[in-house]
């Protein structure tokens, strides 16, 4: 009996170690996504973030969601991200370069709002206000139940997400073609004597 208790306590300790490791990796990789100036490194950090979330889903006994997290998001969606990055190329602006703008301030405000929401929920749970568990059926989390929700209650959001991903891929191709055309124009100007130094002022000098 004592051996069984020791084994159970060791199993619980291992679960906590895995949880803290996955949570730390999730936070660190999330910060890395928005910190790297190279979009390729940001995409790799996002893959690590999605893998950490998959581990957390496994600890919650959501095996199907964890598998979908790896196959769909860390696999298919990230391949599309890397496809767009390969088309665009180059390096992005360094974070907070030139001071904050509206987009960065909005991102910080949204992150702060999510943090406040998480803290409020944790406080309510600790105080017992969220102690009443919802009724969970036996089919909860099954592939059939998830598919039914996707194609009934959440069909609009599901289709909008697919359209947004398609628009992102098309936008990456268009921006990549525009960037290559600009590079070709710069190459033609640099081949002209004095064009690299003052390509616009050459006609005015004549």
C-alpha positions as a Markdown table, in Angstrom:
| # | Residue | x | y | z |
|---|---|---|---|---|
| 1 | Unk | 0.0 | 0.0 | 0.0 |
| 2 | Unk | 2.8 | 2.4 | 0.9 |
| 3 | Unk | 4.5 | 1.6 | -2.4 |
| 4 | Unk | 1.3 | 2.5 | -4.3 |
| 5 | Unk | 1.1 | 5.8 | -2.4 |
| 6 | Unk | 4.7 | 6.6 | -3.2 |
| 7 | Unk | 4.2 | 5.8 | -6.8 |
| 8 | Unk | 1.1 | 8.0 | -7.0 |
| 9 | Unk | 2.9 | 10.9 | -5.3 |
| 10 | Unk | 5.8 | 10.5 | -7.7 |
| 11 | Unk | 3.4 | 10.6 | -10.6 |
| 12 | Unk | 1.8 | 13.8 | -9.3 |
| 13 | Unk | 5.2 | 15.4 | -8.8 |
| 14 | Unk | 6.1 | 14.4 | -12.4 |
| 15 | Unk | 2.9 | 16.0 | -13.7 |
| 16 | Unk | 3.6 | 19.2 | -11.9 |
| 17 | Unk | 7.2 | 19.3 | -13.3 |
| 18 | Unk | 5.9 | 18.8 | -16.8 |
| 19 | Unk | 3.2 | 21.4 | -16.3 |
| 20 | Unk | 5.7 | 24.0 | -15.0 |
| 21 | Unk | 8.1 | 23.2 | -17.8 |
| 22 | Unk | 5.4 | 23.5 | -20.5 |
| 23 | Unk | 4.0 | 26.7 | -19.0 |
| 24 | Unk | 7.5 | 28.3 | -18.8 |
| 25 | Unk | 8.3 | 27.2 | -22.4 |
| 26 | Unk | 4.9 | 28.7 | -23.5 |
| 27 | Unk | 5.6 | 32.0 | -21.9 |
| 28 | Unk | 9.2 | 32.3 | -23.1 |
| 29 | Unk | 8.4 | 31.2 | -26.7 |
| 30 | Unk | 5.5 | 33.7 | -26.7 |
| 31 | Unk | 7.8 | 36.5 | -25.7 |
| 32 | Unk | 10.3 | 35.4 | -28.3 |
| 33 | Unk | 7.7 | 35.6 | -31.1 |
| 34 | Unk | 7.2 | 39.3 | -30.6 |
| 35 | Unk | 10.9 | 40.0 | -29.7 |
| 36 | Unk | 12.8 | 38.7 | -32.7 |
| 37 | Unk | 13.4 | 41.0 | -35.6 |
| 38 | Unk | 13.9 | 38.1 | -38.0 |
| 39 | Unk | 10.4 | 36.8 | -38.9 |
| 40 | Unk | 11.8 | 33.3 | -39.5 |
| 41 | Unk | 13.0 | 33.0 | -35.9 |
| 42 | Unk | 9.6 | 34.4 | -34.8 |
| 43 | Unk | 7.9 | 31.6 | -36.7 |
| 44 | Unk | 10.2 | 29.0 | -35.1 |
| 45 | Unk | 9.4 | 30.4 | -31.7 |
| 46 | Unk | 5.7 | 30.2 | -32.5 |
| 47 | Unk | 6.1 | 26.5 | -33.3 |
| 48 | Unk | 7.6 | 26.0 | -29.9 |
| 49 | Unk | 4.7 | 27.9 | -28.3 |
| 50 | Unk | 2.2 | 25.7 | -30.1 |
| 51 | Unk | 4.0 | 22.6 | -29.0 |
| 52 | Unk | 4.0 | 23.8 | -25.4 |
| 53 | Unk | 0.3 | 24.3 | -25.6 |
| 54 | Unk | -0.1 | 20.8 | -27.0 |
| 55 | Unk | 1.6 | 19.5 | -23.8 |
| 56 | Unk | -0.7 | 21.4 | -21.6 |
| 57 | Unk | -3.7 | 20.0 | -23.5 |
| 58 | Unk | -2.3 | 16.5 | -22.9 |
| 59 | Unk | -2.2 | 17.2 | -19.2 |
| 60 | Unk | -5.9 | 18.2 | -19.4 |
| 61 | Unk | -6.7 | 14.8 | -21.0 |
| 62 | Unk | -7.6 | 16.6 | -24.3 |
| 63 | Unk | -5.7 | 14.2 | -26.6 |
| 64 | Unk | -7.6 | 15.1 | -29.7 |
| 65 | Unk | -7.1 | 18.9 | -29.2 |
| 66 | Unk | -3.4 | 18.3 | -28.6 |
| 67 | Unk | -3.0 | 16.3 | -31.8 |
| 68 | Unk | -4.9 | 18.9 | -33.7 |
| 69 | Unk | -2.7 | 21.6 | -32.2 |
| 70 | Unk | 0.4 | 19.8 | -33.5 |
| 71 | Unk | -0.9 | 18.6 | -36.9 |
| 72 | Unk | -3.0 | 21.6 | -37.9 |
| 73 | Unk | -1.4 | 24.6 | -36.2 |
| 74 | Unk | 2.3 | 23.7 | -35.7 |
| 75 | Unk | 2.1 | 21.7 | -39.0 |
| 76 | Unk | -0.1 | 23.0 | -41.7 |
| 77 | Unk | -0.6 | 26.6 | -40.6 |
| 78 | Unk | 3.0 | 27.2 | -39.8 |
| 79 | Unk | 4.0 | 25.8 | -43.2 |
| 80 | Unk | 1.8 | 28.5 | -44.7 |
| 81 | Unk | 3.5 | 31.1 | -42.4 |
| 82 | Unk | 6.9 | 30.0 | -43.5 |
| 83 | Unk | 5.7 | 30.0 | -47.1 |
| 84 | Unk | 4.7 | 33.7 | -46.8 |
| 85 | Unk | 7.9 | 34.6 | -45.0 |
| 86 | Unk | 9.9 | 33.0 | -47.8 |
| 87 | Unk | 8.1 | 35.1 | -50.3 |
| 88 | Unk | 8.5 | 38.3 | -48.4 |
| 89 | Unk | 12.1 | 37.7 | -47.2 |
| 90 | Unk | 14.2 | 40.3 | -45.5 |
| 91 | Unk | 14.0 | 41.3 | -41.9 |
| 92 | Unk | 11.2 | 43.0 | -40.1 |
| 93 | Unk | 11.7 | 46.2 | -38.1 |
| 94 | Unk | 13.1 | 45.8 | -34.6 |
| 95 | Unk | 10.5 | 45.8 | -31.9 |
| 96 | Unk | 9.8 | 49.3 | -30.7 |
| 97 | Unk | 12.2 | 50.8 | -33.3 |
| 98 | Unk | 11.5 | 54.5 | -33.5 |
| 99 | Unk | 9.2 | 54.5 | -30.5 |
| 100 | Unk | 5.7 | 53.1 | -30.0 |
| 101 | Unk | 3.0 | 53.6 | -32.6 |
| 102 | Unk | -0.7 | 52.9 | -32.6 |
| 103 | Unk | -0.4 | 49.2 | -33.4 |
| 104 | Unk | 2.1 | 48.5 | -30.7 |
| 105 | Unk | 0.1 | 50.4 | -28.1 |
| 106 | Unk | -3.0 | 48.5 | -29.1 |
| 107 | Unk | -1.2 | 45.2 | -28.8 |
| 108 | Unk | 0.1 | 46.1 | -25.4 |
| 109 | Unk | -3.4 | 47.2 | -24.3 |
| 110 | Unk | -4.9 | 43.9 | -25.6 |
| 111 | Unk | -2.3 | 41.8 | -23.8 |
| 112 | Unk | -2.9 | 43.8 | -20.6 |
| 113 | Unk | -6.6 | 43.2 | -20.9 |
| 114 | Unk | -6.1 | 39.5 | -21.3 |
| 115 | Unk | -3.8 | 39.4 | -18.3 |
| 116 | Unk | -6.4 | 41.2 | -16.2 |
| 117 | Unk | -9.1 | 38.8 | -17.4 |
| 118 | Unk | -6.9 | 35.8 | -16.4 |
| 119 | Unk | -6.2 | 37.3 | -13.0 |
| 120 | Unk | -9.8 | 38.0 | -12.4 |
| 121 | Unk | -10.8 | 34.4 | -13.3 |
| 122 | Unk | -8.1 | 33.0 | -11.0 |
| 123 | Unk | -9.3 | 35.2 | -8.2 |
| 124 | Unk | -12.9 | 34.2 | -8.6 |
| 125 | Unk | -11.9 | 30.5 | -8.8 |
| 126 | Unk | -9.8 | 30.9 | -5.6 |
| 127 | Unk | -12.6 | 32.6 | -3.8 |
| 128 | Unk | -15.1 | 29.8 | -4.8 |
| 129 | Unk | -17.2 | 31.9 | -7.1 |
| 130 | Unk | -16.5 | 29.5 | -10.0 |
| 131 | Unk | -16.6 | 26.3 | -8.0 |
| 132 | Unk | -19.7 | 25.0 | -9.8 |
| 133 | Unk | -18.6 | 22.7 | -12.5 |
| 134 | Unk | -20.6 | 22.6 | -15.8 |
| 135 | Unk | -22.3 | 19.5 | -16.9 |
| 136 | Unk | -20.0 | 17.5 | -19.2 |
| 137 | Unk | -21.4 | 14.7 | -21.3 |
| 138 | Unk | -19.5 | 11.5 | -22.3 |
| 139 | Unk | -19.0 | 12.8 | -25.9 |
| 140 | Unk | -17.4 | 16.0 | -24.8 |
| 141 | Unk | -14.1 | 16.5 | -26.6 |
| 142 | Unk | -14.6 | 13.6 | -29.0 |
| 143 | Unk | -13.8 | 14.1 | -32.7 |
| 144 | Unk | -17.5 | 13.7 | -33.6 |
| 145 | Unk | -18.6 | 16.3 | -31.1 |
| 146 | Unk | -15.9 | 18.8 | -32.2 |
| 147 | Unk | -16.8 | 18.3 | -35.8 |
| 148 | Unk | -20.5 | 18.8 | -35.1 |
| 149 | Unk | -19.8 | 22.1 | -33.3 |
| 150 | Unk | -17.5 | 23.3 | -36.1 |
| 151 | Unk | -20.2 | 22.6 | -38.7 |
| 152 | Unk | -23.2 | 23.9 | -36.7 |
| 153 | Unk | -22.7 | 26.4 | -33.9 |
| 154 | Unk | -19.3 | 27.7 | -35.0 |
| 155 | Unk | -19.6 | 27.3 | -38.8 |
| 156 | Unk | -19.3 | 31.0 | -39.5 |
| 157 | Unk | -16.1 | 31.4 | -37.4 |
| 158 | Unk | -14.7 | 28.3 | -39.0 |
| 159 | Unk | -15.3 | 29.5 | -42.5 |
| 160 | Unk | -14.0 | 33.1 | -41.8 |
| 161 | Unk | -10.8 | 31.6 | -40.4 |
| 162 | Unk | -10.2 | 29.7 | -43.6 |
| 163 | Unk | -10.9 | 32.8 | -45.7 |
| 164 | Unk | -8.5 | 34.8 | -43.6 |
| 165 | Unk | -5.7 | 32.2 | -44.0 |
| 166 | Unk | -6.3 | 32.2 | -47.8 |
| 167 | Unk | -6.1 | 36.0 | -47.9 |
| 168 | Unk | -2.9 | 35.9 | -45.9 |
| 169 | Unk | -1.3 | 33.5 | -48.4 |
| 170 | Unk | -2.4 | 35.5 | -51.4 |
| 171 | Unk | -1.2 | 38.7 | -49.8 |
| 172 | Unk | 2.2 | 37.1 | -49.1 |
| 173 | Unk | 2.5 | 36.2 | -52.8 |
| 174 | Unk | 1.5 | 39.7 | -53.9 |
| 175 | Unk | 3.9 | 41.4 | -51.5 |
| 176 | Unk | 6.7 | 39.1 | -52.4 |
| 177 | Unk | 6.3 | 39.8 | -56.1 |
| 178 | Unk | 6.3 | 43.6 | -55.3 |
| 179 | Unk | 9.4 | 43.3 | -53.2 |
| 180 | Unk | 11.2 | 41.4 | -56.0 |
| 181 | Unk | 10.2 | 44.0 | -58.6 |
| 182 | Unk | 11.6 | 46.8 | -56.3 |
| 183 | Unk | 14.9 | 44.8 | -55.9 |
| 184 | Unk | 15.1 | 44.5 | -59.7 |
| 185 | Unk | 14.6 | 48.2 | -60.2 |
| 186 | Unk | 17.3 | 49.0 | -57.6 |
| 187 | Unk | 19.6 | 46.7 | -59.4 |
| 188 | Unk | 19.0 | 48.4 | -62.7 |
| 189 | Unk | 19.6 | 51.8 | -61.1 |
| 190 | Unk | 22.8 | 50.7 | -59.5 |
| 191 | Unk | 24.1 | 49.5 | -62.9 |
| 192 | Unk | 23.9 | 53.1 | -64.2 |
| 193 | Unk | 27.0 | 55.2 | -63.4 |
| 194 | Unk | 26.2 | 57.3 | -60.5 |
| 195 | Unk | 22.7 | 55.8 | -60.2 |
| 196 | Unk | 23.3 | 54.2 | -56.9 |
| 197 | Unk | 24.3 | 57.5 | -55.3 |
| 198 | Unk | 21.6 | 59.7 | -56.8 |
| 199 | Unk | 19.3 | 57.8 | -59.1 |
| 200 | Unk | 16.6 | 60.5 | -59.0 |
| 201 | Unk | 18.9 | 63.5 | -59.6 |
| 202 | Unk | 20.4 | 62.2 | -62.9 |
| 203 | Unk | 17.7 | 63.6 | -65.2 |
| 204 | Unk | 17.7 | 66.9 | -63.4 |
| 205 | Unk | 21.4 | 67.3 | -63.9 |
| 206 | Unk | 21.0 | 67.1 | -67.7 |
